[in-house]
Structures are given as structure tokens and as C-alpha cells.
């Protein structure tokens, strides 16, 4: 994968040693382009850091990674963000063919969702995104029944989805750590959360933006 981190003078310290997560790419993912009126804010004097994750093959390899930006004409009404529902407490037993996990994200402000990007590793089996709204309704936004780590697709909504404050994004999914999974690095191993491809991750990435603050807009 490739992840772009951004750091700038006065940036929050909650983004880790490389800065704030700005954008990520993995094999199969499309480039991100927000609709008119939405853009990610790149502060002046920012430092950009590309994290590139390779898995060694035992042979010399070469790579040419490039990143380009679509630039907006000026400040936009909405500030787009890459957000995530994540479960780091993974403990997948050896041989387990249906180890289920869940992660949630709470919307504290009215927002709009633009795209979804499921992320697991070789044992990932399926993933589902659902939206729970304050009126008690539950809506499936995306169901990936056969997840493939080698081809991690990004899914952009044909019509951006308005989300009321107080809603929850619920991401559920399953891992196959059995011999029946042909991609499984080692079905005899207990698997936990980790950065290597033979470890596992459970992250429901998504692209969203909060509604503009009316009080700020009036100033």
C-alpha cells in the first residue's frame, strides 16, 4: 500500500509520528475525486510523507510510485476527510473459518458520506457497512461477500449520502483462518492485529465531510 501523511505547524499530535492520515491507496483502489464544493484542505507549509509498504520476495525488485493532486479553484464549502471504523482487538484462532468482528463510528455532526474502502489482509472473508440513524432505521451501504486482499476496491456512492448527527456507521466482517482459504499464509497460527500482510487488520475506511457550520459561514 501507499499512504500519504501530512504534517504542518500546529497540527494535532493525534496522527502518529508521520502526521495526519491524508490519503491511502492499495492494489485495486481508484483515485479519489470529490464532487464540486468538497475538497481536502492541505495547510500551507505542510510536510508530505509517503509510507510505502513492500513485502519482500527474495529477489531484487523495482518500483516507481507517483502521486498527483486535483487542485480546487479555492476554499470549498466542505472539508473532505478520510475516516475509519477500526477494530484493533483481533484474536483469530488457528483453523477458524468464520471469525467475526465489528467496528463502529459515531457521527457527532451532520455529515455526507462519499465513498467506502474495506480493508483486511489475506484472511479477510467478507465485510458489510451499515448505517444506523437516530430514527431507528438500519440501511446497508455496502456488502462485499468475497473480499480479496490482492484487489482492494474503493466504492464511491453514485449519490452522496446525507447522514444526520447521532448516526452510527457499523462495519461487520469475517476472517477465514482455515485450510479452506487458499490465500491463508498459515492456518496453524493464531492471528492478531498487525502491519504485516500475514497479520490482520479490520478497518472500514470511508470518505466523508461534515456539514458547514452556519455560524462560521456567517462570519
N, C-alpha and C positions, 0 to 999 in steps of 0.2 A: 504494500500500500504506500501511498504518499499522503502526508498530512502537512498542511500549511499552518504554522503558528505565527501569531502576530504579537509583538510587544511594543509598547510605546511609553514615554514618560508619564508616570501617574497611573499606569494600567493596574487593574486589580491583581492581587497576588494569588488568586484562586485558580489560575490557569495552568499551574505547573511550571517547571523550570524553563520550558521553551516559550511560554507565553500563553495567550488565549487561542483556543482552537478556532480556526477561521474557515477551513475547508478540507475535506478529505476525499481521496479517490482510491478505488480498488478495481481490479480487473472486472470489466463489465459495466462500470458506472458511467453515466453520461455526464457531460459538463452541466454546470448549474447556471440557469439564466432566469432571474426573477421577472415577473410581469412589470409593466410600466408602473412607476410610483413606489417600487420597492428596491432596495439595494443594501448591500453590506457596507458599513462605514469603516473606512480604513484611515485611522487618525494620522495626522502629519507626524513626520519623524519616526515612523514605525520601523521596527526591525522585523524582517520576514525570515523565518526559518523553515526549511523543508526537512521533514523527517521521512526518510525512505527506508522501508523495511524489506530487506532481502532475506531469503532462505538459501543457504549455501548448497551448491550442487556437487562440490568436489572438483569442479573444473573452472578454468578462467572464464569469466563472463563479462559482457559489456552492457552499458545502459546509456540511454540518452533521455533524460526527463526534462520536460519543459512545462511551464505554467504561464497562462496568459489571462488577462483581465478584460472583462467588458466594463467600460467606464461609463457611468451615468453622466448626464449633462450638468448635474449639480446635486445639492442635497435633495433627498427623496422624502416623501411623506412617511414611509415606513422603513424601519431598520430591520433588515432580514438577519436571522441568526440560525446557526446550526445547533440544534438542541438534542438531548438524548434522554431516553428512559433506559436505565442500566441496572443490571444485577451483577455484582462482583462476588457474591457469596455462592459460588458454584462448587458443587461436590458431587461429581458424576461417578457412580460406582462402575467397576470393571464389568463388562458384559451387558450393561443396562441398555436396552433398545429404545426406551421411551422415558428419558429423564426430563421432566417438565419444569419450566421456570417461568417467572413472571417479573416484569419491571413496570413501574408507573411514573407518570409525570403529571404534576398539578399545574393547571393554568390559573395563575393568580390575577391575570388581566385578560380582557377580551383580546383575542388573537385571531390570526389566519394561518392555516397550515397550507403549504405549497407542495411539499414532497416528502417521501418516506424512503429510508435506506436501511434495510435489515442487515445486521452484521453478527455472524457467528464464524466458527472455524470449520475444520474438516468433519466434525461430528454433528454439525448443525443439521436438523431434520426438517423442521418447518417453523414458521413464525407468523403471528397474526397481530395486527394493530386494531384496537377498538377504541371508540370514543364514548365516554360516559358523560352525559350532560346533566346539569342540575335538575332538569325536569324528569329525571329517572330513565331517560331513553338511552339505549346502547346501540351503537352503529359500528359495523365492521368497515374499516377504511381500506384494509389490505390483508389478503391471506396468501402467503407463499407456501404451497403444500409440499414442494420439493426444493428445499434450499440447496444451493450449490456454491461452495466457497470459491470455486475456480471462476465463477461468473456472477459477481455480486451486483445485481441490477439495482439501479435507482428508479424510483417510481414517482413521477410528477403528476399531480392531480390535474385533470382536464379543466376543472373549475376549482379555484382555491376555496378552501372550506373555512367559513367563519366559525369561531369557537367562543362560546360565552365564558366569562370568568366563572371559576368554580368547577370547571370541567376537569376530567381526568383522561389521560391517554394511557390505556392499559395494553401492554405488549406481552403476549404469551408465546411460548415456543417449546421445542423439544430437541433433545440430543440423542443420537444413536451411537452408543459406545460398544456395540456388539460386533461379532464377526460378520454379521449380515450387512454391515456398512463397508463397501469396498474401498472407501476413502479413509477409513479409520487408521491412523498411524500405529495404534497398539491397543487392541481391545482388552488387554490384561491390566492396563494401567488405570488407576483412579485419577480423574481429571479435575483440575481446579482452574480458576481464572488466571490468565497469564498472557503475556505479549507474544510468545512464540506460537507458531501455527499449530504445533502439537499440543499446546494448551487450549483453553477455550475462552470465548467471550460471549456475552449476551447483551447486545446493545441495539436498541431501537432508535437509530438516528432519525431526525426529521428536520425539515426546514420550515421556519415559522417567523412571524413578526407580530408584535403587539400592536393594538390599535393606537393611533396617535393620541397623545394626551391633550384634551381640549384646552386645558389651562395653559399649557406650553404653546399651543398653536395660536392662542390669542395674544401672546406677548410679542 
